[in-house]
Amino acid sequence: MKFCRQLKIIDLYIVKEVLLPFLVGIAIIGVIMLSNFLFQLTDMIIVKDIPVLIVIKLLGYKLPAIIVRTLPIATLLAVMIGVGRLSKDSEFIALQMGGVSLFRFIIPLLVLGILISGTTYFFNEKIVPWSNHQAQNIIRRSILSETIYGIEDNVFFKGPKSRLFYIKEYDRKNSILRKPVIFDYSKQDNYLKIITAKKANIAENTWKLKQGIIHDYDKNGELTLETQFDIMEIEMGNRMDKLVTNQKTTSEMSRAELKEEIELFKSSGLKVDSLLIDYHLKLSKPFIALIFILIGTPLSLNNKKSRAVNIVLTIVIIFLYYLILSLTRSFGKNGFLIPVLTSWLPNIIFSLIGAVLLFWKNSWKESISKLIPVSLIIISFIFLSTPGVQAEKLKIKADQLRVKGNKTILKNDIAAKYKAYHVLADKVIIKENDNEKIETSKVIEISQTKLSGCELDKPHYFFKSPEVIIYPGDHIEAKHVTFWELNGRLPLMYWPYLYISLKDKASHLETRLGHSAKRGWFIKNTYSYWYDKSLPGELYLDYYNISGLAGGFKQYFTYTPKQEGSVYLYSQKNKTGIPGLWNWQGKIDYSHKGEIWRANTDIDYTDYDDYKKAFSRINLNHNSQKQDLDLNFQYDSKDYFKSSANDDQELDLDFKYQYKFLEDWKLNLDYNRDYLLEAKQDLKSRWGGKGYLTKRSNNFNFKLTLERYDPNFDLEESSFDLEDEDDKPKVRFYRWPEITIKYFPQASILKNINFKTSLGKYYEASSDIEGYRGLGEINYNKRFNLLNNISLQVNQKLNGKLYKQINGKEDSDYYYLYDPKFRYDYYQNSYSIKLKLNTSFLDHIDWNTEFEYKTFTGESPFNFDQASYKQEIESDLKLYNDNFSLQLNGGYDLYNASYLPLGFIINWEVTPNWRLNAGSTFNINSKTYGDLAINSKYKSKHIKFNTALKHDLNNNQLQRWESKFTYKLQDQLYLELNNRYDFEAETVSKANLILKKRFHRREIWLTYKHEQREIMLEYRLDIFNRGVKVGSNQDEGFMYDLGIKEILEEE
């Protein structure tokens, strides 16, 4: 009382607000945790005929452990409700106006948390281990009919001298081992020896094996020697009796006892990481109550609207804490975290979060408001997904079996298995099926059922139902189903009715929950089914808390390996007027994949608030040895309801055909026609195409080409027409026709020379010139090997062109070819040579020098074949070894009297798992640098990390950074982070997260997409596994997938 008088009234008031919810929370949570245990106790009294007094003792011994588990949960619940009430009624604001800061406000709560944590530690050390041990002894002695000193079957442990021991049974009273097996690796050659015996006596540090056999094996695992013995002695060393006999689980030990066992196991050569984790957890867990106060106080002060939200947040925080604890324990047991960090990391994480929320509560209001929907996702993460399970025999084990009429009744400790489903139950009745609508002869009724995909005696998760009915080969029905996690300690979901199909092609329901920045919370339900056992379909029922209800269907009208066709319709509400959200959408898809013919058809229609959009695409493809045909049809339209000013319709037709005939003849046709109809404008059309006929032989290649293209709809059009001189359509380019002949001499003296000649009629809109062109060309290509490591490649080209202009030629000079009858308007002669010298030194140096010279005389009236001058010398030096290369390049433009950019590229294999590339350029003329590009790729057994960046050296500023990090630990854990940041625009253009954590027979998926501002959490069970695609979007490339040259050449 004296201490209470010293406390200020405000402290007592705050503690009083929290104390009542704390006591109520202990009672409610304790009853929930006891409910499952009470059913077992009732079963012990009624079915197993265990005396009531013993059952009451067992309940009393179990209560301390249950109370200790409820304390941190009740603490958080009390803080969220009590402090939340003060915040909701504005009493906290009144306290602040009276000079009470947040830090002063939380002091009595922290004191209360310290008291609760201290009480928890005392119970965990002094009371809970003893009570758990007494409870287990009662179970062993009275329920399992085992002695208190009994040891579990199938015990393996490592002994001295490289031996592995297996003990079937141990009789402590008589110091006798039953059916021991010893795996002996003590021989120098490490070949296995197996010793088996009927029994063994323990005498101090010696085992006396009796009536046994010794098997010796060679390196191939084949038996080489078999020896029988009557008595065999094995020296065991000190303290072996204690190692084998006085065993307790970690829950039955105090920290001191557990530490002693750890030291004993260390001296016996056993791994003790798991024991060390439990040892440190015995100290870290009591602090959970204090940490929950630290994180719960600022959270509850930020919610002034609903007590239900505080209760939801309580469940979210508890689940997140134990989820992170499960993750860290998985890392610790796999050796990725040291035991101390494994046990304390969740406390550290939540303490930091609590401290941050406490110090910056005012500036974190927006973040806290965003935390609420994310938290609701996590609490609602369980979803029902029930794919088909093939019918097979139901295997059942039970203590009692009785046949009564046409019923078979099984009772007591029933364990059943139906493919992936494991069932634990109290009672099973098998009887005849009297439901004519269901084609199955038997019905199986199960009472007080636990249904799980976990095969353990104590499953990690299970569906619990008082009544389950199985129609073999058809379906399973369950009523009033609750889903439990964490070995039945955490209830997460309730269904009044659960249906699981067992047909080959079954129906199933898949639910996903998440949050979208635009549309808020969402829950998406997809019900998949089969119509007439051959046509699949899907029904959609979705809800967004901002935009509203949505739903639709997809039904296949044909579904075979060669062809698929479906109809899709989806409608959604937009009650808040979100911009860009359509009202409904319909699709028809059809595809056919034959050996010769293939077809694809897509018809889409989308209705928005102010316009409708239609899209159609048809593709027909035919492939055979002699001919290929490809037809494409595409139609796009937009139709605005209120005004037609922005309406448009566009139609594209593409035709491609290739035909091979006779010997070495080939015909190619490529034709396209486009139509565009815009508001208040006439219908526009354009067409283009290219066709050519080719013939190849040993000496000659012949090609006849016809080509024509209209200008694009948005380009300025030309004024030329082929047909009507008065009213001419617009043309961008044509060659109509062009004949090309190539000649390859067979004489050895001319084997490096080929000749080309062509004649054609052309028009181009850019120069508005129509005319003829004749071309003659000689090509020379030869490689000279000067020395062993030096070669010279020579490429020369000499051509001459004559042009005859048809339009626009007035009062101009003409040129003549030998005779005035052969008059031409333009001529152009060009010559080019390229010399490339390749040199290698010392097997680690390559030096390549290239000289290119181009010159011409005359001029061309066209732009597409205009010649140019060029005189450049370029050099490339490469230094390399097995894991490193440096490439330097530069040159000089003789024609323009300027330097070519200097550049370097480094490729370095830092380690076998890590490659690093970098490159940049320097312009000597302007004395400016090009961008610096760096590309890094790391890949190991579990980690893959790719990153790339571009840096502006002139302004010393980063331009873009991209990275992709993936971590995969077999099937246990998968993490992917994919990011892209543009420093110039100061925007995150990509940020995706995928996290998969694998537990025993289930897994959790967390995904976040920054572009859609959407987060989603999924919980998957093996028995309901649907599969998922993992990876980044492949529609857009990343810098780390490119070479350094490609990165530097990017705009």
LUMDRENTI-587125 format. One record per residue (C-alpha): x, y, z; residue in one letter. Coordinates in steps of 0.001 Angstrom, whole numbers, padded with zeros to 6 digits, always signed. Layout:
<rs>
XYZA ...
</rs>
This chain:
<rs>
+000000+000000+000000M +002876+002317+000759K +004181+001843-002761F +000756+002546-004255C +000476+005816-002307R +003715+006969-003871Q +002348+006491-007330L +000624+009429-008891K -003079+009231-009591I -002426+009276-013336I -000241+006167-013108D -002909+004275-011196L -005531+005442-013691Y -003534+004208-016693I -002735+000876-015036V -006385+000471-014084K -007469+000993-017707E -005120-001773-018833V -005470-004177-015905L -009098-005198-016450L -008638-006057-020176P -005444-007869-019159F -007287-010158-016725L -010163-010677-019155V -007658-011456-021910G -005941-014089-019767I -009294-015727-019108A -010526-015673-022707I -007241-016694-024340I -006681-019320-021659G -010090-020849-022328V -009382-020897-026076I -006057-022640-025527M -007629-025047-023018L -010583-025924-025270S -008685-028388-027414N -006992-029925-024340F -010331-030246-022516L -011713-032409-025315F -008733-034736-024890Q -009248-034851-021126L -012926-035714-021588T -011917-038483-023964D -009467-039829-021351M -012198-040044-018709I -014934-041532-020907I -013122-043631-023493V -009827-044612-021913K -011282-044947-018411D -008585-042839-016772I -009444-041916-013161P -010880-038427-012789V -008314-037494-010132L -005416-038247-012473I -007040-036201-015247V -007535-033279-012866I -003866-033528-011871K -002875-033501-015555L -004993-030404-016132L -003427-028717-013114G +000088-029478-014336Y -000748-028105-017803K -002183-024828-016512L +001155-023039-015780P +002395-023513-019350A -000927-022291-020761I -000970-019240-018461I +002603-018317-019440V +001623-018442-023127R -001388-016197-022541T +000520-013455-020645L +002180-011639-023629P -000957-011972-025792I -003163-010671-023002A -000709-007825-022404T -000874-006641-025996L -004656-007014-026068L -004985-005038-022843A -002772-002205-024121V -004569-002016-027465M -008020-001929-025799I -007203+000156-022698G -004969+002766-024309V -007191+002710-027399G -010137+003655-025196R -008204+006610-023779L -007366+007730-027307S -010898+007237-028641K -012471+009320-025835D -009784+012027-026260S -008509+011455-022720E -004968+011108-024004F -005274+014526-025666I -006492+015919-022363A -003475+014413-020622L -001170+015981-023216Q -002791+019364-022696M -002135+018868-018998G +001566+018428-019664G +001777+014610-019791V +004019+013624-022696S +003895+010301-024494L +007078+009179-022762F +005630+010031-019328R +002384+008323-020296F +004077+005033-021137I +006158+004756-017922I +003506+002934-015813P +002852+000612-018742L +006566-000204-019018L +006694-000899-015279V +003719-003216-015694L +005475-004886-018642G +008618-005453-016573I +006540-007066-013823L +004766-009334-016331I +008056-010257-018026S +009655-011016-014665G +006691-013159-013673T +006897-014985-016997T +010617-015674-016531Y +010047-016964-012973F +007271-019296-014139F +009380-020499-017092N +012351-021298-014873E +010800-022634-011659K +007259-023821-012297I +006627-024608-015970V +009540-027118-016472P +008545-029025-013340W +004820-029020-014193S +005477-030051-017800N +007670-032909-016614H +005021-034075-014147Q +002357-033893-016873A +004499-035938-019258Q +005144-038481-016525N +001420-038881-016000I +000945-039404-019727I +003765-041951-019899R +002754-043805-016779R -001022-043676-016789S -002032-043056-020359I +000678-044573-022548L +001372-047388-020052S +005098-046624-020072E +007388-046290-017105T +008503-042889-016035I +011973-043743-017148Y +010913-045057-020550G +012736-043780-023591I +011141-043116-026945E +011616-045683-029676D +013921-045101-032631N +016516-043084-030709V +019804-042348-032512F +022822-040740-030905F +026505-040375-031698K +028961-042161-029426G +032732-042302-029076P +035141-043670-031697K +033034-042685-034743S +030067-044857-033794R +026382-044239-034270L +024036-045999-031861F +020399-046965-032198Y +018411-048137-029155I +015084-049858-029594K +014180-050004-025872E +015923-049293-022564Y +015159-051069-019277D +016534-048752-016621R +015638-051053-013736K +017755-053903-015081N +020170-051756-017139S +019352-053696-020315I +019200-052376-023883L +016793-054169-026209R +017791-054741-029870K +020671-052248-030061P +022316-051492-033432V +025792-049968-033768I +027093-048370-036960F +030849-048439-036663D +033006-046162-038874Y +036128-046459-036740S +038147-048453-039284K +040854-046475-041057Q +039450-047239-044496D +036064-045870-043344N +034239-048988-044542Y +031053-049618-042625L +030623-052247-039914K +027148-052933-038474I +026764-054702-035145I +023345-055979-034053T +022382-057806-030883A +019294-059079-029098K +020214-057208-025917K +023050-055521-024078A +023909-055033-020413N +025326-051739-019155I +028106-052032-016584A +029655-048676-015735E +031554-047650-018909N +031107-050924-020798T +028363-052428-022894W +028120-056236-023050K +026330-057209-026254L +024770-060681-026308K +023721-062967-029195Q +024685-060702-032036G +026005-060517-035595I +028737-058364-037153I +028444-057387-040832H +031458-055885-042653D +030932-053972-045909Y +033370-052777-048585D +033499-049396-050307K +030814-050474-052802N +028399-051352-050006G +028655-055099-050574E +028786-057563-047663L +032254-059032-047262T +032104-060780-043875L +029419-061979-041464E +030417-062964-037903T +028221-064240-035083Q +029041-063816-031391F +027582-064688-027990D +029156-061888-025943I +030959-058749-027102M +032213-055875-024925E +032397-052248-026087I +034071-049439-024173E +031713-046466-024037M +033479-043790-022011G +032083-041670-019184N +028494-040513-018529R +026927-042689-021190M +024209-043832-018805D +023069-040255-018310K +023125-039539-022042L +020813-042473-022752V +018433-042435-019819T +017648-039139-018076N +016162-037457-021102Q +013732-034573-021005K +012378-032371-023705T +013529-028762-023601T +010090-027739-022349S +010711-029908-019266E +014044-028263-018419M +015115-025024-016842S +017900-022996-018445R +020408-024486-016006A +019345-028052-016784E +019344-027386-020496L +022823-025859-020329K +024093-029011-018595E +022592-031178-021341E +024168-028956-023989I +027621-029414-022459E +027041-033182-022278L +025969-033391-025919F +028923-031271-027024K +031330-033690-025363S +029574-036558-027190S +030045-034979-030607G +026408-034059-031176L +025258-030846-032841K +023603-028588-030301V +022416-025638-032406D +018765-026559-031894S +019279-026901-028127L +021141-023581-027983L +018246-021879-029742I +015800-023248-027159D +018228-022246-024377Y +018295-018602-025480H +014549-018588-026176L +013910-019344-022507K +015360-015894-021765L +014072-013974-024802S +010422-015065-024646K +009651-013448-021254P +010507-010061-022775F +007695-010383-025336I +005196-008738-022967A +007435-005696-022477L +008046-005386-026234I +004327-005684-026987F +003694-002736-024667I +006383-000744-026476L +004850-001371-029902I +001171-001511-028876G +001003+001873-027127T +001759+004152-030133P -000315+001939-032443L -003423+002113-030228S -003061+005897-029870L -003279+006300-033654N -006667+004599-033929N -009576+006606-032590K -012405+005064-034544K -012870+001389-033773S -011996-001016-031002R -012341-003834-033530A -009360-002491-035458V -007281-002630-032280N -008275-006257-031758I -007379-007010-035383V -004012-005288-034975L -003412-007347-031833T -003886-010569-033779I -001753-009219-036631V +001168-008297-034347I +001021-011630-032543I +000966-013555-035798F +003761-011469-037327L +005912-011964-034245Y +005533-015737-034256Y +005937-015828-038048L +009277-013987-037814I +010257-016227-034897L +009500-019273-037061S +011574-017826-039921L +014569-017086-037696T +014384-020542-036112R +014391-022063-039602S +017476-019990-040481F +019132-020947-037219G +018532-024663-037599K +019939-024502-041140N +023069-022762-039871G +022451-019338-041443F +022079-017569-038097L +023917-018099-034842I +021680-019417-032031P +021817-016196-029979V +020706-014037-032917L +018082-016620-033913T +016401-016354-030502S +016678-012590-030049W +016174-011279-033610L +012319-011048-033416P +012637-009133-030129N +015203-006809-031673I +013047-006174-034761I +009863-005439-032809F +011756-003358-030225S +013166-001162-033005L +009726-000817-034596I +008248+000105-031228G +010981+002647-030534A +010549+004253-033969V +006764+004439-033557L +007185+005890-030087L +009696+008588-031018F +008081+009651-034274W +004416+008952-033652K +003163+012299-034976N +005053+012036-038279S +004131+008413-038689W +000358+008809-038716K +000141+008290-042430E +002364+005234-042266S +000284+003787-039456I -002896+004273-041479S -001276+002311-044279K -000263-000394-041839L -003905-001168-041006I -004897-002625-044423P -001599-004494-044648V -002287-005943-041225S -005761-006996-042276L -004243-008792-045229I -001996-010749-042917I -004771-011670-040499I -006970-012726-043427S -004228-014552-045307F -005768-018002-044954I -007805-018845-048011F -009698-021908-049122L -008427-023674-052235S -009763-027154-052881T -008470-028785-056075P -009486-032258-057039G -008021-035301-055378V -008044-038590-057173Q -010120-041227-055429A -008202-043972-053703E -008636-046291-050732K -009047-044799-047287L -006542-046350-044873K -007681-046346-041250I -006064-047455-037975K -008125-047651-034775A -008100-049303-031361D -011622-050702-031543Q -013713-052058-034435L -017333-053222-034242R -019749-054322-036984V -023421-053555-036423K -025719-054450-039290G -024489-052660-042420N -022385-050304-040327K -018724-050588-039391T -017864-048553-036291I -014299-047634-035318L -013347-045891-032062K -010408-044546-030063N -007229-042951-031446D -008217-043213-035085I -005589-042287-037684A -006628-042315-041344A -004995-041363-044639K -006688-040462-047907Y -003970-039659-050454K -002546-036309-049226A -005114-035977-046436Y -004290-037157-042909H -007180-037561-040473V -007204-037846-036692L -010584-038618-035135A -012464-040154-032201D -015097-042106-034096K -015656-043348-037666V -018808-044948-039070I -018746-046646-042485I -022190-047400-043935K -024075-047818-047198E -024840-044715-049277N -028566-043988-049562D -028122-040766-051585N -028960-041694-055173E -027576-038408-056533K -024034-039345-055500I -022466-042283-057309E -020624-044006-054476T -021473-047172-052581S -020158-046144-049165K -020399-043150-046862V -017830-042469-044137I -018954-040351-041186E -016223-039036-038884I -016676-037304-035532S -014342-034787-033834Q -012000-034650-036812T -008641-033066-037482K -007920-032924-041215L -004411-031989-042335S -001764-032455-044968G +000821-032858-042204C +001632-036488-041463E +002982-035913-037941L +001209-037232-034869D +000826-033626-033762K +000231-031808-037066P +001526-028266-037439H -001804-027186-038898Y -005209-028782-039250F -008862-028214-040092F -010971-029088-037074K -014595-030112-037436S -017097-031924-035200P -018656-033635-038235E -017033-034778-041486V -018636-036929-044193I -016554-038575-046923I -018141-039819-050145Y -015196-041848-051567P -014281-040752-055059G -016735-037855-055009D -016284-035263-052257H -015743-034443-048587I -018171-032359-046537E -017291-030713-043209A -019388-028521-040937K -018353-025767-038529H -014726-025929-039617V -011975-023994-037846T -008442-023721-039174F -005617-023930-036622W -001924-023123-036979E +001152-023437-034771L +000305-026982-033640N -003222-025973-032778G -002323-022953-030675R -003574-020272-033055L -007093-020310-034576P -007173-018352-037843L -010304-019033-039880M -013839-020376-039614Y -016136-021861-042270W -019692-022964-041484P -019413-025414-044391Y -016437-026784-046311L -016629-028780-049550Y -013618-030656-050988I -014045-032452-054309S -012343-035820-054858L -013091-036173-058561K -010456-036418-061271D -011549-033079-062702K -012718-031291-059619A -014064-027925-058693S -012042-025738-056380H -012132-022292-054836L -009090-020041-054706E -009016-016857-052625T -006419-014080-052657R -006311-011071-050386L -004364-007866-050763G -004287-004100-050958H -004173-001776-053958S -003225+001903-053732A -006062+002901-056092K -008777+000473-055118R -007908-000295-051493G -008474-003632-049827W -009468-006489-052045F -010476-010103-051814I -010511-012114-055050K -012348-015426-055291N -011960-017730-058282T -014139-020835-058479Y -012909-023299-061111S -015123-026085-062395Y -015584-028564-065245W -018690-028600-067415Y -019621-032005-068782D -016201-033317-067587K -014451-031864-070632S -014874-028080-070655L -013262-026068-067836P -014634-022789-066595G -014130-020171-063911E -016407-017912-061889L -015038-014698-060370Y -016364-012850-057343L -014144-009987-056135D -014563-007096-053770Y -012575-003847-053421Y -013410-001696-050409N -012980+001536-052431I -014314+000697-055891S -016847-001961-054886G -018021-005369-056082L -016729-007109-059217A -017344-010467-060858G -017617-012475-064023G -016913-015811-065680F -014757-017597-068230K -016101-020666-070029Q -014327-022824-072608Y -016475-023997-075514F -013695-026253-076833T -010724-027656-074935Y -008438-030202-076599T -004656-030503-076996P -004931-028986-080483K -007567-026307-079992Q -008901-024089-077230E -011747-021601-077284G -013265-019560-074477S -015724-016757-073672V -014893-014264-070897Y -017027-011582-069251L -016116-009442-066239Y -017954-006479-064713S -016934-004168-061876Q -018360-001234-059994K -016623+002119-059650N -018558+003732-056811K -015839+006317-056074T -015171+007308-059698G -011582+006067-060003I -010129+007437-063289P -009343+004905-066009G -011342+002051-064463L -013525+000244-066985W -017071-000942-066238N -017132-004290-068002W -015040-006295-070396Q -015760-009198-072728G -013398-011482-074659K -013588-014352-077108I -010398-016344-077663D -009805-019233-080028Y -006626-021043-081034S -005932-024062-083207H -002559-025797-083477K -002410-028329-086292G +000547-029894-088036E +000166-027578-091058I -002494-024983-090169W -002536-022718-087107R -005113-020119-086180A -005482-017545-083378N -008458-015274-082822T -008926-012609-080130D -011991-010384-079852I -012023-007891-076959D -014588-005289-075953Y -014172-002882-073014T -016743-000380-071760D -015626+002751-069853Y -017665+005605-068366D -017112+007914-071340D -016174+005616-074214Y -016025+002039-075445K -013029+000284-076934K -012963-002698-079280A -010058-004814-080438F -009969-007812-082765S -007090-009883-084063R -007156-012890-086382I -004055-014785-087410N -003965-017683-089867L -000742-019552-090550N +000093-022404-092917H +003491-024117-093077N +004582-026896-095407S +007725-027929-097223Q +006921-025892-100308K +004828-022971-099108Q +004228-020737-096114D +001208-018507-095617L +000645-015917-092878D -002536-013821-092731L -003092-011165-090058N -006184-009054-089439F -006330-006409-086679Q -009065-003929-085835Y -008983-001133-083181D -011691+001373-082394S -012612+003988-079806K -016128+005391-079601D -016840+008253-077168Y -020409+008578-075909F -020803+012339-075434K -018734+013563-078364S -017304+012009-081506S -014402+014475-081716A -011900+011841-080608N -013465+008769-082232D -011225+006677-084418D -011197+003283-086101Q -008190+001541-087597E -007981-001647-089640L -004730-003428-090558D -004413-006312-093018L -001137-008191-093551D -000495-010962-096051F +002755-012943-096360K +003282-015808-098754Y +006319-017864-099790Q +006332-020578-102422Y +009174-022827-103559K +008906-024422-106997F +010954-026126-109678L +014634-026165-108667E +015946-023246-106621D +013059-020946-107529W +011311-019052-104728K +008445-016552-104737L +007922-014161-101800N +004940-011838-101410L +004402-009382-098552D +001339-007120-098686Y -000275-004845-096101N -003236-002459-096216R -004351-000072-093464D -007558+001947-093039Y -008096+004842-090631L -011376+006625-089931L -011155+009647-087641E -013851+012031-086496A -014929+014600-089074K -012515+013215-091659Q -012826+010996-094700D -011707+007403-094659L -007948+007151-095130K -006227+004146-096619S -002666+003157-097320R -001049+000083-098707W +002386-001282-099239G +004050-004464-100256G +007116-006224-101483K +007383-009177-103798G +010380-010856-105271Y +011172-013868-107405L +014588-015496-106991T +016585-018207-108745K +019855-019526-107388R +022482-021620-109165S +026175-022274-108796N +027223-019279-110905N +024227-016934-110967F +021672-015458-108584N +018669-013847-110200F +016169-011618-108359K +013136-009681-109597L +011737-007222-107034T +008519-005177-106883L +008137-002873-103850E +005788-000030-102963R +004794+001808-099742Y +002320+004579-098999D +003320+007178-096428P +002184+006774-092844N -001070+008443-091863F +000705+011058-089769D +003373+011989-092369L +003251+014604-095114E +002182+012880-098277E +003758+013057-101717S +001869+013896-104919S +002792+011099-107266F +000609+008475-108916D +001429+005562-111143L -001912+005346-112849E -003646+008706-113117D -001594+011756-114046E -004368+014151-113032D -005443+012636-109707D -002454+010811-108215K -002461+008844-104935P +000274+009506-102419K +003359+007250-102473V +006333+007172-100106R +008648+004822-102034F +008591+002215-104755Y +010890+000172-106928R +008785-001022-109808W +010458-003274-110851P +014128-004002-110080E +016111-006799-111706I +019331-007922-110012T +021847-010492-111263I +024892-011716-109347K +027643-013712-111027Y +030197-015870-109160F +033047-016946-111476P +034188-020548-111079Q +037748-019967-112318A +040268-020254-109466S +041925-016983-110416I +038579-015192-109956L +037249-017129-106922K +037497-014051-104648N +035575-011824-107081I +031847-011543-107766N +029888-009278-110099F +026531-007623-109595K +024292-005729-111960T +020803-004323-111494S +018281-002173-113341L +015129-000667-111882G +012572+002064-111775K +012250+004022-108509Y +010423+006789-106753Y +010941+008329-103311E +008810+011019-101671A +011639+012604-099681S +013315+013857-102909S +010161+013744-105067D +012173+012082-107807I +011018+009357-110181E +013486+007709-112477G +015540+004733-113616Y +018785+003472-112197R +021316+001084-113650G +024096-000389-111482L +027251-002354-112159G +029408-003575-109249E +032545-005615-108627I +033325-007080-105164N +036656-008508-104040Y +037106-010343-100702N +040243-012189-099614K +042029-013096-096376R +045859-013227-096348F +047746-015129-093613N +050989-013164-093386L +052529-014940-090378L +051334-017479-087826N +049672-014824-085685N +049094-012111-088275I +046384-011988-090943S +045032-009346-093295L +041429-009189-094500Q +040804-007180-097704V +037323-006113-098897N +036974-003916-101984Q +033937-002667-103828K +033735-000697-107083L +030428+000311-108598N +028964+002679-111135G +025385+003985-111335K +023527+005749-114145L +020232+007591-113543Y +017476+008657-115921K +015017+011083-114328Q +011387+011007-115505I +009770+013929-113706N +010968+017468-112943G +013910+017522-115400K +014046+020818-117309E +016915+022695-119040D +019548+020533-117446S +022802+019182-118753D +022713+015626-119972Y +025369+012946-120008Y +025954+010463-122801Y +027230+006895-122783L +029278+006456-125954Y +026395+007521-128156D +023963+010481-127954P +021101+008000-128057K +022117+006743-124599F +021411+009921-122691R +021320+009946-118863Y +020776+012650-116297D +023019+011662-113367Y +025847+009323-112721Y +027733+008216-109650Q +030852+006090-109296N +032011+004913-105906S +034913+002926-104558Y +035475+001527-101062S +038174-000573-099460I +038425-002026-095987K +041705-003411-094656L +041674-005278-091334K +044943-006414-089748L +044561-009033-086987N +047571-009648-084729T +048018-011903-081645S +050940-011729-079197F +051950-014105-076400L +048509-015783-076355D +047212-012943-074157H +047207-009907-076468I +045085-009234-079562D +045603-006132-081653W +043245-005388-084523N +043629-002380-086803T +041090-001462-089458E +041352+001106-092237F +038283+002049-094264E +038281+004345-097308Y +035266+005483-099348K +035131+007926-102227T +032823+008724-105111F +032304+010978-108086T +029070+012289-109503G +025780+012421-107648E +022535+010477-107169S +019132+012157-107403P +017836+009744-104742F +018537+009756-101037N +018288+006005-100433F +021493+005168-102335D +023540+008350-101874Q +027277+007628-101536A +029542+009290-098946S +033209+010014-098226Y +035018+008198-095473K +038647+007833-094385Q +038968+006243-090936E +041530+004197-089133I +040418+002390-085994E +042451+000255-083627S +041369-002246-080960D +043733-003657-078316L +042649-006531-076057K +044606-007814-073064L +043244-010942-071421Y +043859-014037-069330N +041608-016745-067924D +039525-014442-065702N +040269-010885-066839F +040145-008891-070072S +040739-005242-070919L +039674-003885-074294Q +040879-000457-075508L +039738+001140-078749N +040229+004412-080564G +040826+005860-083983G +041181+008868-086246Y +038869+010286-088921D +041250+011397-091697L +038475+012921-093791Y +037122+015211-091039N +040485+015544-089253A +039054+014480-085888S +039642+011736-083354Y +037253+008895-082824L +036147+008372-079204P +038512+006459-076956L +036822+003628-075146G +037528+000850-072699F +035681-002259-071576I +036715-004403-068600I +035467-007945-068053N +036612-009402-064738W +035739-012745-063213E +036415-011749-059604V +035481-015192-058305T +033963-018227-060025P +030583-016894-058833N +031054-013170-059469W +031542-011350-062788R +032134-007605-063025L +032025-005545-066237N +032632-001840-066774A +033128+000516-069675G +033149+004140-070817S +034368+006492-073576T +036245+009802-073907F +035859+012283-076753N +039254+013895-077414I +037775+016546-079704N +035267+017938-077188S +037160+016698-074120K +033990+015127-072708T +033338+011736-071232Y +030713+009234-072186G +028575+007518-069567D +030229+005023-067253L +028411+001674-067291A +028951-000980-064623I +027404-004419-064695N +027780-006960-061877S +026494-010531-061751K +026835-012805-058732Y +025505-016347-058515K +026008-018947-055810S +024110-021969-054607K +021500-019925-052777H +021992-016302-053905I +021764-014563-057255K +022412-010833-057392F +022524-008814-060606N +023003-005064-060644T +023842-002388-063197A +024208+001380-063233L +024924+004295-065559K +026883+007286-064326H +027282+010689-066015D +031023+011376-065632L +030790+014938-066946N +028303+016024-064288N +029323+013379-061740N +025732+012211-061371Q +024121+008780-061335L +021568+008315-064103Q +019986+004924-063511R +020382+001985-061166W +018859-001458-061482E +019184-004574-059376S +017666-007982-058926K +018334-010028-055812F +017117-013591-055401T +017695-015924-052508Y +016650-019551-052658K +017189-022091-049906L +016069-025284-051600Q +012285-025257-051174D +012369-023606-047748Q +012733-019956-048656L +012587-017838-051807Y +013158-014084-051847L +013235-011835-054902E +013772-008077-054964L +013659-006265-058301N +014308-002516-058427N +014885+000240-060965R +015547+003869-060024Y +015917+006816-062417D +018083+009464-060735F +017399+012100-063390E +013635+011862-063001A +013965+010957-059293E +011410+008182-059683T +011221+004515-058814V +010045+002962-062059S +010153-000605-060757K +010131-002140-057290A +008827-005658-056906N +009058-008068-053988L +008368-011790-053905I +008817-013711-050655L +008049-017379-050211K +008629-019138-046911K +008304-022885-046870R +007095-024587-043722F +006294-028213-043165H +003596-029062-045722R +002659-025408-046314R +004080-022109-047416E +003433-018370-047346I +003734-016042-050367W +004123-012271-050081L +004218-010180-053266T +004409-006432-053826Y +004260-004574-057149K +005266-000928-056995H +003848-000022-060420E +000341-001092-059361Q +000941-000122-055704R -000428-003557-054873E +000514-005968-052096I -000758-009526-051786M -000315-012288-049220L -001163-015919-049871E -001080-018975-047653Y -000731-022284-049487R -001202-025822-048273L +000383-028796-050048D -002944-030612-050165I -004435-027610-052003F -001391-026671-054085N -002217-024835-057293R +001278-023779-058400G +002528-020300-059156V +004911-018613-061586K +007824-016904-059943V +010031-014276-061590G +010130-010791-062941S +008186-009416-065871N +010019-010283-069084Q +008297-007657-071227D +010936-005035-070450E +014689-005629-070508G +017121-004779-067749F +020587-003280-067983M +022194-006190-066153Y +020990-008487-068962D +022874-006396-071555L +026532-006156-072434G +028551-003029-071684I +028444-001943-075339K +024656-002212-075438E +024320-000210-072202I +026598+002577-073509L +024677+002696-076801E +021318+003120-075026E +019722+006516-075426E 
</rs>
